[in-house]
Amino acid sequence: MSEPVQARSTLRLRLSLSALFLPLFLAGAAFFGVWAAVTASGDSPGRGILVVLAVVCGAFALLAAADLLVVVRRLRSERGTALPR
């Protein structure tokens, strides 16, 4: 057998990447949302494309936030400190 029985992800790397990309995706969603709001008909790129980009950035921001919460919870459980309820 070449693979470990209990594989572990690099939680610190996931924490860093989530913490880095969460504000970037939030800024992207806000940027594309505002751009879509001020776009006139006939402009290029069109309002529809900008709304799609804003929604995609928002979805990625939600994924980054969820991953950040999971990683923080796992790191705290490894250290033996439970989250307050």
PyMOL Python script that loads the backbone (N, CA, C, O; Angstrom):
from pymol import cmd

cmd.read_pdbstr("""\
ATOM      1  N   MET A   1       0.831  -1.185   0.000  1.00  0.00           N
ATOM      2  CA  MET A   1       0.000   0.000   0.000  1.00  0.00           C
ATOM      3  C   MET A   1       0.877   1.250   0.000  1.00  0.00           C
ATOM      4  O   MET A   1       1.770   1.396   0.834  1.00  0.00           O
ATOM      5  N   SER A   2       0.615   2.125  -0.924  1.00  0.00           N
ATOM      6  CA  SER A   2       1.438   3.320  -1.009  1.00  0.00           C
ATOM      7  C   SER A   2       0.745   4.556  -0.436  1.00  0.00           C
ATOM      8  O   SER A   2       1.404   5.560  -0.167  1.00  0.00           O
ATOM      9  N   GLU A   3      -0.566   4.499  -0.247  1.00  0.00           N
ATOM     10  CA  GLU A   3      -1.288   5.657   0.271  1.00  0.00           C
ATOM     11  C   GLU A   3      -1.507   5.507   1.769  1.00  0.00           C
ATOM     12  O   GLU A   3      -1.701   4.397   2.267  1.00  0.00           O
ATOM     13  N   PRO A   4      -1.475   6.646   2.499  1.00  0.00           N
ATOM     14  CA  PRO A   4      -1.712   6.568   3.940  1.00  0.00           C
ATOM     15  C   PRO A   4      -3.170   6.197   4.234  1.00  0.00           C
ATOM     16  O   PRO A   4      -4.070   6.473   3.441  1.00  0.00           O
ATOM     17  N   VAL A   5      -3.373   5.580   5.367  1.00  0.00           N
ATOM     18  CA  VAL A   5      -4.718   5.164   5.745  1.00  0.00           C
ATOM     19  C   VAL A   5      -5.586   6.387   6.042  1.00  0.00           C
ATOM     20  O   VAL A   5      -6.748   6.438   5.638  1.00  0.00           O
ATOM     21  N   GLN A   6      -5.031   7.361   6.739  1.00  0.00           N
ATOM     22  CA  GLN A   6      -5.771   8.582   7.042  1.00  0.00           C
ATOM     23  C   GLN A   6      -5.037   9.766   6.430  1.00  0.00           C
ATOM     24  O   GLN A   6      -4.130  10.331   7.041  1.00  0.00           O
ATOM     25  N   ALA A   7      -5.432  10.130   5.239  1.00  0.00           N
ATOM     26  CA  ALA A   7      -4.809  11.276   4.568  1.00  0.00           C
ATOM     27  C   ALA A   7      -5.322  12.562   5.206  1.00  0.00           C
ATOM     28  O   ALA A   7      -6.495  12.660   5.566  1.00  0.00           O
ATOM     29  N   ARG A   8      -4.445  13.540   5.343  1.00  0.00           N
ATOM     30  CA  ARG A   8      -4.816  14.828   5.925  1.00  0.00           C
ATOM     31  C   ARG A   8      -4.489  15.933   4.933  1.00  0.00           C
ATOM     32  O   ARG A   8      -3.442  15.920   4.285  1.00  0.00           O
ATOM     33  N   SER A   9      -5.387  16.871   4.828  1.00  0.00           N
ATOM     34  CA  SER A   9      -5.124  18.012   3.964  1.00  0.00           C
ATOM     35  C   SER A   9      -4.275  19.032   4.721  1.00  0.00           C
ATOM     36  O   SER A   9      -4.187  19.003   5.949  1.00  0.00           O
ATOM     37  N   THR A  10      -3.666  19.915   3.976  1.00  0.00           N
ATOM     38  CA  THR A  10      -2.874  20.970   4.596  1.00  0.00           C
ATOM     39  C   THR A  10      -3.817  22.102   4.996  1.00  0.00           C
ATOM     40  O   THR A  10      -4.142  22.976   4.193  1.00  0.00           O
ATOM     41  N   LEU A  11      -4.242  22.064   6.235  1.00  0.00           N
ATOM     42  CA  LEU A  11      -5.241  23.019   6.703  1.00  0.00           C
ATOM     43  C   LEU A  11      -4.720  24.448   6.719  1.00  0.00           C
ATOM     44  O   LEU A  11      -5.476  25.383   6.459  1.00  0.00           O
ATOM     45  N   ARG A  12      -3.457  24.626   7.016  1.00  0.00           N
ATOM     46  CA  ARG A  12      -2.898  25.989   7.051  1.00  0.00           C
ATOM     47  C   ARG A  12      -2.910  26.622   5.660  1.00  0.00           C
ATOM     48  O   ARG A  12      -3.174  27.817   5.525  1.00  0.00           O
ATOM     49  N   LEU A  13      -2.626  25.825   4.625  1.00  0.00           N
ATOM     50  CA  LEU A  13      -2.667  26.343   3.263  1.00  0.00           C
ATOM     51  C   LEU A  13      -4.095  26.692   2.865  1.00  0.00           C
ATOM     52  O   LEU A  13      -4.337  27.738   2.264  1.00  0.00           O
ATOM     53  N   ARG A  14      -5.039  25.818   3.199  1.00  0.00           N
ATOM     54  CA  ARG A  14      -6.444  26.104   2.910  1.00  0.00           C
ATOM     55  C   ARG A  14      -6.910  27.351   3.643  1.00  0.00           C
ATOM     56  O   ARG A  14      -7.673  28.149   3.098  1.00  0.00           O
ATOM     57  N   LEU A  15      -6.452  27.518   4.879  1.00  0.00           N
ATOM     58  CA  LEU A  15      -6.809  28.705   5.653  1.00  0.00           C
ATOM     59  C   LEU A  15      -6.277  29.966   4.977  1.00  0.00           C
ATOM     60  O   LEU A  15      -6.993  30.959   4.854  1.00  0.00           O
ATOM     61  N   SER A  16      -5.027  29.923   4.543  1.00  0.00           N
ATOM     62  CA  SER A  16      -4.422  31.080   3.874  1.00  0.00           C
ATOM     63  C   SER A  16      -5.126  31.408   2.569  1.00  0.00           C
ATOM     64  O   SER A  16      -5.413  32.573   2.292  1.00  0.00           O
ATOM     65  N   LEU A  17      -5.405  30.391   1.770  1.00  0.00           N
ATOM     66  CA  LEU A  17      -6.051  30.634   0.478  1.00  0.00           C
ATOM     67  C   LEU A  17      -7.475  31.159   0.659  1.00  0.00           C
ATOM     68  O   LEU A  17      -7.891  32.070  -0.057  1.00  0.00           O
ATOM     69  N   SER A  18      -8.218  30.600   1.601  1.00  0.00           N
ATOM     70  CA  SER A  18      -9.581  31.087   1.846  1.00  0.00           C
ATOM     71  C   SER A  18      -9.566  32.521   2.357  1.00  0.00           C
ATOM     72  O   SER A  18     -10.380  33.346   1.942  1.00  0.00           O
ATOM     73  N   ALA A  19      -8.639  32.810   3.257  1.00  0.00           N
ATOM     74  CA  ALA A  19      -8.550  34.165   3.805  1.00  0.00           C
ATOM     75  C   ALA A  19      -8.111  35.170   2.742  1.00  0.00           C
ATOM     76  O   ALA A  19      -8.488  36.340   2.801  1.00  0.00           O
ATOM     77  N   LEU A  20      -7.324  34.724   1.781  1.00  0.00           N
ATOM     78  CA  LEU A  20      -6.884  35.607   0.704  1.00  0.00           C
ATOM     79  C   LEU A  20      -7.989  35.847  -0.319  1.00  0.00           C
ATOM     80  O   LEU A  20      -8.227  36.983  -0.730  1.00  0.00           O
ATOM     81  N   PHE A  21      -8.661  34.773  -0.727  1.00  0.00           N
ATOM     82  CA  PHE A  21      -9.609  34.890  -1.830  1.00  0.00           C
ATOM     83  C   PHE A  21     -11.001  35.348  -1.413  1.00  0.00           C
ATOM     84  O   PHE A  21     -11.744  35.851  -2.255  1.00  0.00           O
ATOM     85  N   LEU A  22     -11.377  35.196  -0.165  1.00  0.00           N
ATOM     86  CA  LEU A  22     -12.698  35.675   0.262  1.00  0.00           C
ATOM     87  C   LEU A  22     -12.875  37.173   0.010  1.00  0.00           C
ATOM     88  O   LEU A  22     -13.864  37.555  -0.615  1.00  0.00           O
ATOM     89  N   PRO A  23     -11.966  38.039   0.466  1.00  0.00           N
ATOM     90  CA  PRO A  23     -12.157  39.468   0.169  1.00  0.00           C
ATOM     91  C   PRO A  23     -12.015  39.794  -1.316  1.00  0.00           C
ATOM     92  O   PRO A  23     -12.663  40.717  -1.810  1.00  0.00           O
ATOM     93  N   LEU A  24     -11.176  39.048  -2.030  1.00  0.00           N
ATOM     94  CA  LEU A  24     -11.040  39.305  -3.468  1.00  0.00           C
ATOM     95  C   LEU A  24     -12.330  38.990  -4.217  1.00  0.00           C
ATOM     96  O   LEU A  24     -12.752  39.760  -5.080  1.00  0.00           O
ATOM     97  N   PHE A  25     -12.958  37.860  -3.890  1.00  0.00           N
ATOM     98  CA  PHE A  25     -14.216  37.512  -4.550  1.00  0.00           C
ATOM     99  C   PHE A  25     -15.344  38.454  -4.140  1.00  0.00           C
ATOM    100  O   PHE A  25     -16.208  38.776  -4.956  1.00  0.00           O
ATOM    101  N   LEU A  26     -15.344  38.895  -2.888  1.00  0.00           N
ATOM    102  CA  LEU A  26     -16.348  39.875  -2.467  1.00  0.00           C
ATOM    103  C   LEU A  26     -16.169  41.194  -3.210  1.00  0.00           C
ATOM    104  O   LEU A  26     -17.147  41.809  -3.637  1.00  0.00           O
ATOM    105  N   ALA A  27     -14.926  41.626  -3.364  1.00  0.00           N
ATOM    106  CA  ALA A  27     -14.652  42.858  -4.112  1.00  0.00           C
ATOM    107  C   ALA A  27     -15.042  42.693  -5.573  1.00  0.00           C
ATOM    108  O   ALA A  27     -15.588  43.615  -6.180  1.00  0.00           O
ATOM    109  N   GLY A  28     -14.765  41.521  -6.141  1.00  0.00           N
ATOM    110  CA  GLY A  28     -15.153  41.266  -7.536  1.00  0.00           C
ATOM    111  C   GLY A  28     -16.654  41.293  -7.711  1.00  0.00           C
ATOM    112  O   GLY A  28     -17.151  41.855  -8.687  1.00  0.00           O
ATOM    113  N   ALA A  29     -17.389  40.695  -6.784  1.00  0.00           N
ATOM    114  CA  ALA A  29     -18.849  40.700  -6.875  1.00  0.00           C
ATOM    115  C   ALA A  29     -19.390  42.124  -6.790  1.00  0.00           C
ATOM    116  O   ALA A  29     -20.288  42.504  -7.542  1.00  0.00           O
ATOM    117  N   ALA A  30     -18.832  42.905  -5.866  1.00  0.00           N
ATOM    118  CA  ALA A  30     -19.282  44.301  -5.744  1.00  0.00           C
ATOM    119  C   ALA A  30     -18.922  45.102  -6.992  1.00  0.00           C
ATOM    120  O   ALA A  30     -19.737  45.880  -7.487  1.00  0.00           O
ATOM    121  N   PHE A  31     -17.712  44.915  -7.496  1.00  0.00           N
ATOM    122  CA  PHE A  31     -17.263  45.649  -8.679  1.00  0.00           C
ATOM    123  C   PHE A  31     -18.148  45.351  -9.883  1.00  0.00           C
ATOM    124  O   PHE A  31     -18.636  46.268 -10.544  1.00  0.00           O
ATOM    125  N   PHE A  32     -18.355  44.056 -10.170  1.00  0.00           N
ATOM    126  CA  PHE A  32     -19.174  43.695 -11.329  1.00  0.00           C
ATOM    127  C   PHE A  32     -20.636  44.073 -11.128  1.00  0.00           C
ATOM    128  O   PHE A  32     -21.324  44.409 -12.092  1.00  0.00           O
ATOM    129  N   GLY A  33     -21.118  44.023  -9.887  1.00  0.00           N
ATOM    130  CA  GLY A  33     -22.496  44.428  -9.615  1.00  0.00           C
ATOM    131  C   GLY A  33     -22.721  45.908  -9.865  1.00  0.00           C
ATOM    132  O   GLY A  33     -23.714  46.304 -10.475  1.00  0.00           O
ATOM    133  N   VAL A  34     -21.786  46.724  -9.386  1.00  0.00           N
ATOM    134  CA  VAL A  34     -21.903  48.178  -9.609  1.00  0.00           C
ATOM    135  C   VAL A  34     -21.749  48.496 -11.089  1.00  0.00           C
ATOM    136  O   VAL A  34     -22.472  49.336 -11.625  1.00  0.00           O
ATOM    137  N   TRP A  35     -20.807  47.826 -11.749  1.00  0.00           N
ATOM    138  CA  TRP A  35     -20.597  48.049 -13.180  1.00  0.00           C
ATOM    139  C   TRP A  35     -21.856  47.678 -13.957  1.00  0.00           C
ATOM    140  O   TRP A  35     -22.237  48.383 -14.891  1.00  0.00           O
ATOM    141  N   ALA A  36     -22.500  46.579 -13.580  1.00  0.00           N
ATOM    142  CA  ALA A  36     -23.730  46.173 -14.256  1.00  0.00           C
ATOM    143  C   ALA A  36     -24.846  47.186 -14.016  1.00  0.00           C
ATOM    144  O   ALA A  36     -25.675  47.422 -14.895  1.00  0.00           O
ATOM    145  N   ALA A  37     -24.865  47.783 -12.829  1.00  0.00           N
ATOM    146  CA  ALA A  37     -25.914  48.743 -12.505  1.00  0.00           C
ATOM    147  C   ALA A  37     -25.793  50.037 -13.313  1.00  0.00           C
ATOM    148  O   ALA A  37     -26.804  50.668 -13.623  1.00  0.00           O
ATOM    149  N   VAL A  38     -24.571  50.432 -13.654  1.00  0.00           N
ATOM    150  CA  VAL A  38     -24.389  51.694 -14.379  1.00  0.00           C
ATOM    151  C   VAL A  38     -24.227  51.500 -15.883  1.00  0.00           C
ATOM    152  O   VAL A  38     -24.018  52.469 -16.613  1.00  0.00           O
ATOM    153  N   THR A  39     -24.321  50.264 -16.348  1.00  0.00           N
ATOM    154  CA  THR A  39     -24.173  49.986 -17.771  1.00  0.00           C
ATOM    155  C   THR A  39     -25.452  50.344 -18.509  1.00  0.00           C
ATOM    156  O   THR A  39     -26.546  49.948 -18.107  1.00  0.00           O
ATOM    157  N   ALA A  40     -25.306  51.086 -19.577  1.00  0.00           N
ATOM    158  CA  ALA A  40     -26.454  51.454 -20.405  1.00  0.00           C
ATOM    159  C   ALA A  40     -26.695  50.373 -21.457  1.00  0.00           C
ATOM    160  O   ALA A  40     -25.813  49.562 -21.738  1.00  0.00           O
ATOM    161  N   SER A  41     -27.870  50.369 -22.023  1.00  0.00           N
ATOM    162  CA  SER A  41     -28.163  49.392 -23.066  1.00  0.00           C
ATOM    163  C   SER A  41     -27.281  49.674 -24.275  1.00  0.00           C
ATOM    164  O   SER A  41     -27.095  50.828 -24.659  1.00  0.00           O
ATOM    165  N   GLY A  42     -26.750  48.637 -24.860  1.00  0.00           N
ATOM    166  CA  GLY A  42     -25.867  48.783 -26.004  1.00  0.00           C
ATOM    167  C   GLY A  42     -24.400  48.862 -25.659  1.00  0.00           C
ATOM    168  O   GLY A  42     -23.550  48.818 -26.549  1.00  0.00           O
ATOM    169  N   ASP A  43     -24.084  48.980 -24.370  1.00  0.00           N
ATOM    170  CA  ASP A  43     -22.682  49.007 -23.958  1.00  0.00           C
ATOM    171  C   ASP A  43     -22.076  47.618 -24.078  1.00  0.00           C
ATOM    172  O   ASP A  43     -22.776  46.606 -24.057  1.00  0.00           O
ATOM    173  N   SER A  44     -20.770  47.600 -24.204  1.00  0.00           N
ATOM    174  CA  SER A  44     -20.062  46.325 -24.256  1.00  0.00           C
ATOM    175  C   SER A  44     -19.047  46.305 -23.130  1.00  0.00           C
ATOM    176  O   SER A  44     -18.252  47.242 -23.061  1.00  0.00           O
ATOM    177  N   PRO A  45     -19.001  45.346 -22.262  1.00  0.00           N
ATOM    178  CA  PRO A  45     -19.841  44.146 -22.210  1.00  0.00           C
ATOM    179  C   PRO A  45     -21.245  44.480 -21.731  1.00  0.00           C
ATOM    180  O   PRO A  45     -21.473  45.501 -21.083  1.00  0.00           O
ATOM    181  N   GLY A  46     -22.165  43.613 -22.057  1.00  0.00           N
ATOM    182  CA  GLY A  46     -23.562  43.841 -21.713  1.00  0.00           C
ATOM    183  C   GLY A  46     -23.839  43.623 -20.242  1.00  0.00           C
ATOM    184  O   GLY A  46     -23.036  43.038 -19.516  1.00  0.00           O
ATOM    185  N   ARG A  47     -24.990  44.105 -19.821  1.00  0.00           N
ATOM    186  CA  ARG A  47     -25.393  43.994 -18.424  1.00  0.00           C
ATOM    187  C   ARG A  47     -25.528  42.536 -17.988  1.00  0.00           C
ATOM    188  O   ARG A  47     -25.188  42.200 -16.854  1.00  0.00           O
ATOM    189  N   GLY A  48     -26.014  41.671 -18.867  1.00  0.00           N
ATOM    190  CA  GLY A  48     -26.203  40.266 -18.520  1.00  0.00           C
ATOM    191  C   GLY A  48     -24.897  39.580 -18.164  1.00  0.00           C
ATOM    192  O   GLY A  48     -24.833  38.836 -17.186  1.00  0.00           O
ATOM    193  N   ILE A  49     -23.852  39.823 -18.952  1.00  0.00           N
ATOM    194  CA  ILE A  49     -22.544  39.218 -18.678  1.00  0.00           C
ATOM    195  C   ILE A  49     -21.999  39.705 -17.346  1.00  0.00           C
ATOM    196  O   ILE A  49     -21.436  38.924 -16.579  1.00  0.00           O
ATOM    197  N   LEU A  50     -22.163  40.983 -17.071  1.00  0.00           N
ATOM    198  CA  LEU A  50     -21.653  41.541 -15.822  1.00  0.00           C
ATOM    199  C   LEU A  50     -22.399  40.989 -14.609  1.00  0.00           C
ATOM    200  O   LEU A  50     -21.800  40.754 -13.559  1.00  0.00           O
ATOM    201  N   VAL A  51     -23.699  40.785 -14.757  1.00  0.00           N
ATOM    202  CA  VAL A  51     -24.476  40.192 -13.664  1.00  0.00           C
ATOM    203  C   VAL A  51     -24.026  38.754 -13.422  1.00  0.00           C
ATOM    204  O   VAL A  51     -23.897  38.326 -12.275  1.00  0.00           O
ATOM    205  N   VAL A  52     -23.787  38.008 -14.503  1.00  0.00           N
ATOM    206  CA  VAL A  52     -23.304  36.631 -14.360  1.00  0.00           C
ATOM    207  C   VAL A  52     -21.950  36.614 -13.650  1.00  0.00           C
ATOM    208  O   VAL A  52     -21.730  35.784 -12.768  1.00  0.00           O
ATOM    209  N   LEU A  53     -21.053  37.508 -14.018  1.00  0.00           N
ATOM    210  CA  LEU A  53     -19.751  37.584 -13.355  1.00  0.00           C
ATOM    211  C   LEU A  53     -19.897  37.937 -11.875  1.00  0.00           C
ATOM    212  O   LEU A  53     -19.182  37.390 -11.035  1.00  0.00           O
ATOM    213  N   ALA A  54     -20.812  38.842 -11.553  1.00  0.00           N
ATOM    214  CA  ALA A  54     -21.044  39.206 -10.155  1.00  0.00           C
ATOM    215  C   ALA A  54     -21.581  38.018  -9.365  1.00  0.00           C
ATOM    216  O   ALA A  54     -21.178  37.799  -8.222  1.00  0.00           O
ATOM    217  N   VAL A  55     -22.483  37.253  -9.964  1.00  0.00           N
ATOM    218  CA  VAL A  55     -23.057  36.083  -9.288  1.00  0.00           C
ATOM    219  C   VAL A  55     -21.996  35.007  -9.096  1.00  0.00           C
ATOM    220  O   VAL A  55     -21.938  34.375  -8.041  1.00  0.00           O
ATOM    221  N   VAL A  56     -21.156  34.793 -10.106  1.00  0.00           N
ATOM    222  CA  VAL A  56     -20.088  33.795  -9.994  1.00  0.00           C
ATOM    223  C   VAL A  56     -19.104  34.191  -8.894  1.00  0.00           C
ATOM    224  O   VAL A  56     -18.698  33.347  -8.095  1.00  0.00           O
ATOM    225  N   CYS A  57     -18.722  35.457  -8.848  1.00  0.00           N
ATOM    226  CA  CYS A  57     -17.822  35.923  -7.781  1.00  0.00           C
ATOM    227  C   CYS A  57     -18.482  35.774  -6.415  1.00  0.00           C
ATOM    228  O   CYS A  57     -17.819  35.409  -5.445  1.00  0.00           O
ATOM    229  N   GLY A  58     -19.765  36.050  -6.331  1.00  0.00           N
ATOM    230  CA  GLY A  58     -20.480  35.877  -5.069  1.00  0.00           C
ATOM    231  C   GLY A  58     -20.529  34.421  -4.632  1.00  0.00           C
ATOM    232  O   GLY A  58     -20.382  34.119  -3.447  1.00  0.00           O
ATOM    233  N   ALA A  59     -20.737  33.513  -5.592  1.00  0.00           N
ATOM    234  CA  ALA A  59     -20.756  32.087  -5.267  1.00  0.00           C
ATOM    235  C   ALA A  59     -19.387  31.618  -4.788  1.00  0.00           C
ATOM    236  O   ALA A  59     -19.288  30.851  -3.831  1.00  0.00           O
ATOM    237  N   PHE A  60     -18.338  32.079  -5.453  1.00  0.00           N
ATOM    238  CA  PHE A  60     -16.987  31.718  -5.013  1.00  0.00           C
ATOM    239  C   PHE A  60     -16.685  32.300  -3.634  1.00  0.00           C
ATOM    240  O   PHE A  60     -15.983  31.675  -2.840  1.00  0.00           O
ATOM    241  N   ALA A  61     -17.204  33.479  -3.347  1.00  0.00           N
ATOM    242  CA  ALA A  61     -17.010  34.068  -2.018  1.00  0.00           C
ATOM    243  C   ALA A  61     -17.712  33.229  -0.958  1.00  0.00           C
ATOM    244  O   ALA A  61     -17.174  33.036   0.132  1.00  0.00           O
ATOM    245  N   LEU A  62     -18.909  32.729  -1.264  1.00  0.00           N
ATOM    246  CA  LEU A  62     -19.603  31.853  -0.321  1.00  0.00           C
ATOM    247  C   LEU A  62     -18.831  30.557  -0.089  1.00  0.00           C
ATOM    248  O   LEU A  62     -18.736  30.082   1.043  1.00  0.00           O
ATOM    249  N   LEU A  63     -18.281  29.988  -1.159  1.00  0.00           N
ATOM    250  CA  LEU A  63     -17.477  28.774  -1.016  1.00  0.00           C
ATOM    251  C   LEU A  63     -16.230  29.030  -0.174  1.00  0.00           C
ATOM    252  O   LEU A  63     -15.866  28.212   0.670  1.00  0.00           O
ATOM    253  N   ALA A  64     -15.584  30.160  -0.407  1.00  0.00           N
ATOM    254  CA  ALA A  64     -14.386  30.494   0.375  1.00  0.00           C
ATOM    255  C   ALA A  64     -14.743  30.707   1.844  1.00  0.00           C
ATOM    256  O   ALA A  64     -13.990  30.296   2.727  1.00  0.00           O
ATOM    257  N   ALA A  65     -15.875  31.342   2.112  1.00  0.00           N
ATOM    258  CA  ALA A  65     -16.300  31.562   3.502  1.00  0.00           C
ATOM    259  C   ALA A  65     -16.635  30.238   4.180  1.00  0.00           C
ATOM    260  O   ALA A  65     -16.279  30.029   5.339  1.00  0.00           O
ATOM    261  N   ALA A  66     -17.313  29.349   3.472  1.00  0.00           N
ATOM    262  CA  ALA A  66     -17.642  28.043   4.045  1.00  0.00           C
ATOM    263  C   ALA A  66     -16.367  27.246   4.323  1.00  0.00           C
ATOM    264  O   ALA A  66     -16.243  26.616   5.373  1.00  0.00           O
ATOM    265  N   ASP A  67     -15.429  27.274   3.390  1.00  0.00           N
ATOM    266  CA  ASP A  67     -14.176  26.552   3.595  1.00  0.00           C
ATOM    267  C   ASP A  67     -13.405  27.148   4.768  1.00  0.00           C
ATOM    268  O   ASP A  67     -12.793  26.417   5.547  1.00  0.00           O
ATOM    269  N   LEU A  68     -13.432  28.454   4.893  1.00  0.00           N
ATOM    270  CA  LEU A  68     -12.757  29.117   6.013  1.00  0.00           C
ATOM    271  C   LEU A  68     -13.344  28.655   7.344  1.00  0.00           C
ATOM    272  O   LEU A  68     -12.599  28.390   8.288  1.00  0.00           O
ATOM    273  N   LEU A  69     -14.656  28.558   7.430  1.00  0.00           N
ATOM    274  CA  LEU A  69     -15.290  28.102   8.664  1.00  0.00           C
ATOM    275  C   LEU A  69     -14.942  26.643   8.969  1.00  0.00           C
ATOM    276  O   LEU A  69     -14.684  26.294  10.121  1.00  0.00           O
ATOM    277  N   VAL A  70     -14.936  25.801   7.948  1.00  0.00           N
ATOM    278  CA  VAL A  70     -14.603  24.389   8.149  1.00  0.00           C
ATOM    279  C   VAL A  70     -13.165  24.237   8.619  1.00  0.00           C
ATOM    280  O   VAL A  70     -12.885  23.463   9.534  1.00  0.00           O
ATOM    281  N   VAL A  71     -12.260  24.970   7.998  1.00  0.00           N
ATOM    282  CA  VAL A  71     -10.847  24.861   8.361  1.00  0.00           C
ATOM    283  C   VAL A  71     -10.613  25.356   9.787  1.00  0.00           C
ATOM    284  O   VAL A  71      -9.878  24.726  10.548  1.00  0.00           O
ATOM    285  N   VAL A  72     -11.223  26.463  10.147  1.00  0.00           N
ATOM    286  CA  VAL A  72     -11.060  26.991  11.511  1.00  0.00           C
ATOM    287  C   VAL A  72     -11.611  25.993  12.527  1.00  0.00           C
ATOM    288  O   VAL A  72     -11.000  25.775  13.572  1.00  0.00           O
ATOM    289  N   ARG A  73     -12.740  25.396  12.234  1.00  0.00           N
ATOM    290  CA  ARG A  73     -13.320  24.409  13.144  1.00  0.00           C
ATOM    291  C   ARG A  73     -12.406  23.192  13.292  1.00  0.00           C
ATOM    292  O   ARG A  73     -12.216  22.693  14.401  1.00  0.00           O
ATOM    293  N   ARG A  74     -11.844  22.716  12.189  1.00  0.00           N
ATOM    294  CA  ARG A  74     -10.952  21.559  12.246  1.00  0.00           C
ATOM    295  C   ARG A  74      -9.661  21.882  12.999  1.00  0.00           C
ATOM    296  O   ARG A  74      -9.167  21.065  13.776  1.00  0.00           O
ATOM    297  N   LEU A  75      -9.124  23.072  12.764  1.00  0.00           N
ATOM    298  CA  LEU A  75      -7.903  23.451  13.487  1.00  0.00           C
ATOM    299  C   LEU A  75      -8.151  23.552  14.981  1.00  0.00           C
ATOM    300  O   LEU A  75      -7.311  23.137  15.779  1.00  0.00           O
ATOM    301  N   ARG A  76      -9.294  24.100  15.365  1.00  0.00           N
ATOM    302  CA  ARG A  76      -9.615  24.199  16.790  1.00  0.00           C
ATOM    303  C   ARG A  76      -9.848  22.829  17.402  1.00  0.00           C
ATOM    304  O   ARG A  76      -9.473  22.595  18.552  1.00  0.00           O
ATOM    305  N   SER A  77     -10.456  21.924  16.658  1.00  0.00           N
ATOM    306  CA  SER A  77     -10.682  20.587  17.211  1.00  0.00           C
ATOM    307  C   SER A  77      -9.372  19.815  17.335  1.00  0.00           C
ATOM    308  O   SER A  77      -9.227  18.986  18.234  1.00  0.00           O
ATOM    309  N   GLU A  78      -8.417  20.076  16.443  1.00  0.00           N
ATOM    310  CA  GLU A  78      -7.105  19.440  16.565  1.00  0.00           C
ATOM    311  C   GLU A  78      -6.358  19.919  17.806  1.00  0.00           C
ATOM    312  O   GLU A  78      -5.646  19.149  18.450  1.00  0.00           O
ATOM    313  N   ARG A  79      -6.530  21.200  18.134  1.00  0.00           N
ATOM    314  CA  ARG A  79      -5.873  21.757  19.316  1.00  0.00           C
ATOM    315  C   ARG A  79      -6.604  21.401  20.595  1.00  0.00           C
ATOM    316  O   ARG A  79      -6.065  21.564  21.690  1.00  0.00           O
ATOM    317  N   GLY A  80      -7.836  20.915  20.462  1.00  0.00           N
ATOM    318  CA  GLY A  80      -8.593  20.518  21.650  1.00  0.00           C
ATOM    319  C   GLY A  80      -9.443  21.630  22.216  1.00  0.00           C
ATOM    320  O   GLY A  80     -10.014  21.471  23.295  1.00  0.00           O
ATOM    321  N   THR A  81      -9.547  22.750  21.527  1.00  0.00           N
ATOM    322  CA  THR A  81     -10.398  23.827  22.008  1.00  0.00           C
ATOM    323  C   THR A  81     -11.682  23.820  21.198  1.00  0.00           C
ATOM    324  O   THR A  81     -11.651  23.965  19.976  1.00  0.00           O
ATOM    325  N   ALA A  82     -12.769  23.659  21.847  1.00  0.00           N
ATOM    326  CA  ALA A  82     -14.061  23.604  21.168  1.00  0.00           C
ATOM    327  C   ALA A  82     -14.562  25.013  20.890  1.00  0.00           C
ATOM    328  O   ALA A  82     -14.206  25.964  21.586  1.00  0.00           O
ATOM    329  N   LEU A  83     -15.388  25.128  19.867  1.00  0.00           N
ATOM    330  CA  LEU A  83     -16.000  26.408  19.560  1.00  0.00           C
ATOM    331  C   LEU A  83     -17.085  26.716  20.596  1.00  0.00           C
ATOM    332  O   LEU A  83     -17.799  25.807  21.019  1.00  0.00           O
ATOM    333  N   PRO A  84     -17.221  27.970  21.010  1.00  0.00           N
ATOM    334  CA  PRO A  84     -18.290  28.319  21.955  1.00  0.00           C
ATOM    335  C   PRO A  84     -19.638  28.209  21.269  1.00  0.00           C
ATOM    336  O   PRO A  84     -19.777  28.527  20.088  1.00  0.00           O
ATOM    337  N   ARG A  85     -20.623  27.758  22.019  1.00  0.00           N
ATOM    338  CA  ARG A  85     -21.984  27.626  21.459  1.00  0.00           C
ATOM    339  C   ARG A  85     -22.935  28.555  22.109  1.00  0.00           C
ATOM    340  O   ARG A  85     -24.115  28.574  21.760  1.00  0.00           O
TER     341      ARG A  85
END
""", "prot")
cmd.dss("prot")
cmd.show_as("cartoon", "prot")
cmd.util.cbc("prot")
cmd.orient("prot")
